[in-house]
Amino acid sequence: MADPHHATDAADADAHAYVRGEMQINEQVSTWKLVQNLFSWGSLALASLLLFLVLWFQPNGSFFAGLIGGVVLFVAGFVFLRSGKSH
């Protein structure tokens, strides 16, 4: 019976050419930073929108109270997210 897990010559050459810790990961690092930024800013936008809508549509709520609360949360989050880039 044939061994289905036998590596090909090309795979053997790739395995021997790999040296741990020598691979360039610039693209992976930039992609991860992009994902982190999208999640951070997207979460801030969603939280501000939710606060705005909750304050607006609650019983006896008002549009301006929601707007002020959403803007204050967004500005505070903006300052917090911008101050985190100290390196």
N, C-alpha and C positions, 0 to 999 in steps of 0.2 A: 504494500500500500504506500502511495506517495505521501510525502510530508507536505501538507498545505502551508506550513509556516516557513518554508525555506526562502531565504532572502535572495534576491537577484544580485547580479554583479554590480549593477548601478547602485543599488541600496547599500551594498557592502562598501563601495567606494565612498558614498556619502557618509556612512557611519564612521569610517576611518578618517575622513577629512574634518569632521566636527571636533572642535576643541572647546571644552566648557569654558564659558566666560569670555570668549573672543568674538561673539556675534554682535554686530552693530544693531542697536535697538532704538535708533532715533525715531523711526516712524511709529513704533509701538508707544513710545513715551509721548510723542505729540498727539497721538490718537487718544491715549488715556487722559491727557490734560484737557483735550477737547470735550470728552465725555464728562469729566468732572465739572467743567465749566457749564456745560449744557444742563446737567442735573442741578447744579447750585442755582443758576439764574432761573431755570424753569421752576424750581421749587419756590423760589422767592416770588415769582410772578403768580403762581397758583395760590400761594398763601395770601398774597395781597388781594387777589381777585375774590377768594373765598371770604376774607374778612369784609370786603366791600359789600358783597352780596348778602352776607348774614346780617350786617348792620342795616342794610337797606330794607330787606324783606322781613325782618323780625316784626312782631306786633308793635305798633307805634314807632317803627324805625323810620329813618329819613335818609334820603339820597345823599345829603351833604355830610351827615355823620359817617355814612359808609365810605364816602369819597375821602374824607379827611383821615379816617382810620386806615384805609388802604394805602393812601399816599404816605402817611407817617410810617407804616410798616415797611413799605417799599424803600423809603429813604434810609431808614435804620438798617435794613438788610443790605442796601447798596453800599453804605459806609462800612458795614461789617465785612462784606465780601471783598471790597477793594482794599481794605487794610490788611487782609490776610496774605497779600503778595509782597512780603518783605524781603525775599531773596532775589 
